[in-house]
Amino acid sequence: MKLTLTFLSTLLLTVGLTHAEDKKPTGVPATYPLTKCVVSDEPLGEMGKPVKVSHGGTDVYLCCKSCIEDFEKEPAKFVEKVKKAEKK
């Protein structure tokens, strides 16, 4: 009986952790294909609420306001990363 409870507890914990890792940060739609900033490669949500920018009709989420300047230098490059992730 103890072995069964230990197994079930481990299974529930593992499922819970997996689900938590897959959850998008606040402000990022579940349909957005990335979990990291396309500029800095930092996880979205680790530096506060992600920042939404758009270019050519594509929304891009950045980890922080500091990444906006780099995004604006080469927006097409970063939009392409999002579009590529959407195709997967």
BAFI-3210 file (N, C-alpha, C; in Angstrom, 3 decimals, decimal comma, padded with zeros to 6 digits):
// residues 88
n [1|2|3|4|5|6|7|8|9|10|11|12|13|14|15|16|17|18|19|20|21|22|23|24|25|26|27|28|29|30|31|32|33|34|35|36|37|38|39|40|41|42|43|44|45|46|47|48|49|50|51|52|53|54|55|56|57|58|59|60|61|62|63|64|65|66|67|68|69|70|71|72|73|74|75|76|77|78|79|80|81|82|83|84|85|86|87|88]
n.u [000,823|001,940|003,923|002,350|001,078|003,311|004,210|001,981|001,990|004,446|003,979|001,855|003,152|005,140|003,576|002,339|004,561|005,452|003,255|003,311|005,701|005,059|003,264|002,325|003,718|002,046|000,165|001,090|-000,187|-001,595|-001,277|001,030|004,124|006,638|008,776|010,810|012,591|013,079|015,155|017,032|017,137|016,277|014,087|010,625|008,848|010,521|011,674|009,737|006,530|006,127|006,962|005,031|005,533|005,079|005,423|004,941|002,420|002,789|002,873|005,253|006,825|008,782|011,327|011,776|011,670|014,128|014,943|013,622|014,891|016,972|015,362|014,033|016,089|016,490|013,871|012,629|014,264|013,798|011,047|010,954|011,991|009,852|007,866|009,012|008,993|006,257|005,617|006,512]
n.v [-001,187|001,258|001,589|001,960|004,405|006,093|005,930|007,033|009,618|010,590|010,475|012,349|014,670|014,908|015,263|017,650|019,402|019,329|020,457|023,027|024,010|024,248|026,300|029,499|032,742|035,445|037,513|036,576|034,987|031,681|030,547|031,580|030,750|030,568|030,351|031,796|034,913|036,471|038,161|038,246|035,644|034,902|033,399|034,052|036,121|035,928|038,322|039,989|041,122|040,112|042,039|043,259|043,640|044,646|043,840|044,206|043,025|040,850|039,692|039,964|038,781|040,084|039,748|041,943|045,574|046,559|045,105|046,110|048,128|046,731|044,974|046,756|047,518|045,409|044,274|042,448|040,197|039,123|038,705|036,717|034,557|034,020|033,326|031,068|029,341|029,054|027,433|024,954]
n.w [000,000|000,816|-001,133|-003,418|-002,825|-002,698|-005,339|-006,706|-005,599|-006,536|-009,278|-009,559|-008,696|-010,668|-012,994|-012,306|-012,181|-014,830|-016,120|-015,002|-016,060|-018,738|-018,815|-019,939|-019,336|-017,576|-019,655|-022,061|-024,836|-024,951|-027,396|-028,436|-029,843|-028,558|-025,625|-024,763|-024,920|-028,033|-028,498|-026,289|-025,418|-022,936|-020,512|-020,946|-018,764|-016,576|-015,968|-015,072|-016,312|-019,656|-022,606|-025,213|-028,641|-032,044|-035,511|-038,881|-038,649|-037,005|-033,731|-031,155|-028,272|-025,737|-023,206|-021,582|-021,262|-022,017|-024,200|-026,355|-027,859|-029,226|-030,664|-032,389|-034,079|-035,865|-036,734|-038,544|-038,515|-035,961|-036,004|-037,891|-036,445|-034,736|-036,583|-037,708|-035,526|-035,233|-037,360|-036,659]
ca.u [000,000|002,836|004,568|001,351|000,915|004,536|004,184|000,960|002,463|005,507|003,343|001,129|004,142|005,764|002,584|002,186|005,745|005,442|002,228|003,776|006,748|004,451|002,377|002,850|003,668|000,927|000,270|001,499|-001,242|-001,236|-000,962|002,353|004,937|007,932|008,803|011,982|012,708|013,824|016,324|018,027|017,038|015,876|012,704|009,603|008,255|011,524|012,048|008,469|005,575|006,718|006,596|004,540|005,814|004,566|006,070|004,345|001,250|003,162|003,181|006,461|006,920|010,157|011,424|011,787|011,710|015,493|015,118|012,902|015,854|017,606|014,319|013,753|017,205|016,315|012,609|012,333|015,048|013,154|009,737|011,214|012,132|008,505|007,179|009,635|008,491|004,840|005,531|006,882]
ca.v [000,000|002,411|001,712|002,518|005,822|006,782|006,004|008,003|010,945|010,951|010,711|013,619|015,741|015,019|015,848|019,044|020,161|019,440|021,423|024,354|024,437|024,547|027,449|030,762|033,824|036,372|038,459|035,892|034,044|030,255|030,204|032,100|029,532|030,599|030,568|032,641|036,174|036,292|039,050|037,893|034,206|034,725|032,923|035,075|036,170|035,953|039,701|040,703|040,867|040,270|043,231|042,919|044,543|044,104|044,270|043,554|042,253|039,738|040,062|039,362|039,040|040,236|039,535|043,208|046,793|046,776|044,407|046,817|048,839|045,756|044,482|047,783|047,593|044,355|043,609|041,324|039,057|038,553|038,219|035,449|033,524|033,685|032,632|029,748|028,544|028,771|026,373|023,661]
ca.w [000,000|000,894|-002,437|-004,322|-002,493|-003,099|-006,797|-007,091|-005,199|-007,479|-010,569|-009,490|-008,614|-011,984|-013,895|-011,888|-012,586|-016,286|-016,473|-014,600|-016,987|-020,025|-018,670|-020,448|-018,352|-017,683|-020,758|-023,290|-025,205|-024,993|-028,786|-028,816|-029,966|-027,873|-024,181|-024,502|-025,642|-029,285|-028,484|-025,271|-025,154|-021,533|-020,410|-020,799|-017,436|-015,503|-015,671|-014,971|-017,381|-020,992|-023,361|-026,549|-029,747|-033,298|-036,749|-040,041|-038,265|-036,125|-032,353|-030,603|-026,836|-025,269|-021,763|-020,838|-022,071|-022,506|-025,476|-027,419|-028,710|-030,119|-031,572|-033,392|-035,033|-036,859|-036,400|-039,451|-038,036|-034,784|-036,438|-038,583|-035,410|-034,266|-037,680|-037,826|-034,391|-035,491|-038,374|-036,050]
c.u [000,877|003,514|003,615|001,167|002,135|004,565|003,192|001,381|003,523|004,922|002,613|002,079|004,782|004,814|002,398|003,361|005,785|004,434|002,686|004,831|006,177|003,588|003,062|002,767|002,448|001,172|000,696|000,417|-000,735|-000,829|000,401|003,344|006,235|007,784|009,995|011,932|013,546|015,077|017,399|018,116|016,756|014,435|011,725|008,992|009,252|011,910|010,803|007,580|006,256|006,156|006,190|004,915|005,276|005,353|005,431|003,156|001,539|003,507|004,392|006,520|008,378|010,181|011,352|011,858|013,089|015,722|014,448|013,873|016,530|016,593|014,111|014,883|017,032|015,000|012,303|013,056|014,342|011,753|009,899|011,380|010,763|007,775|007,722|009,124|007,021|004,673|005,811|005,705]
c.v [001,265|002,661|002,357|004,005|006,635|006,969|007,062|009,432|011,446|011,284|012,053|014,798|015,973|015,674|017,320|019,908|020,355|020,483|022,844|024,876|024,864|025,805|028,717|031,816|034,718|037,349|037,836|034,873|032,607|029,834|030,724|030,946|029,476|030,812|031,440|033,887|035,952|037,153|038,520|036,399|033,905|034,214|034,086|034,984|036,202|037,366|040,572|040,344|041,082|041,494|042,801|044,024|043,877|044,646|043,496|042,671|041,053|040,270|039,276|039,752|039,015|040,117|040,826|044,394|047,049|046,138|045,128|047,481|047,894|045,186|045,475|047,956|046,603|043,590|042,390|040,053|038,355|038,021|036,870|034,301|033,069|032,875|031,214|028,821|028,181|027,597|024,990|022,957]
c.w [000,000|-000,454|-003,437|-004,069|-002,894|-004,609|-007,261|-006,744|-006,168|-008,840|-010,582|-009,436|-009,969|-012,978|-013,563|-012,314|-014,089|-016,722|-016,141|-015,560|-018,328|-019,988|-019,169|-019,351|-018,584|-018,817|-022,069|-023,646|-025,272|-026,393|-029,241|-028,778|-029,159|-026,368|-023,773|-025,372|-026,898|-029,343|-027,532|-024,968|-023,673|-021,499|-020,219|-019,407|-016,301|-015,092|-015,557|-016,149|-018,739|-021,714|-024,777|-027,529|-031,007|-034,469|-037,892|-039,698|-037,379|-034,745|-031,874|-029,128|-026,418|-023,753|-020,964|-021,792|-022,666|-023,873|-026,645|-028,386|-029,701|-031,114|-032,713|-034,407|-036,176|-036,636|-037,277|-039,012|-036,881|-035,102|-037,133|-037,589|-034,907|-035,332|-037,865|-036,724|-034,586|-036,454|-037,789|-035,448]
res [m|k|l|t|l|t|f|l|s|t|l|l|l|t|v|g|l|t|h|a|e|d|k|k|p|t|g|v|p|a|t|y|p|l|t|k|c|v|v|s|d|e|p|l|g|e|m|g|k|p|v|k|v|s|h|g|g|t|d|v|y|l|c|c|k|s|c|i|e|d|f|e|k|e|p|a|k|f|v|e|k|v|k|k|a|e|k|k]
***
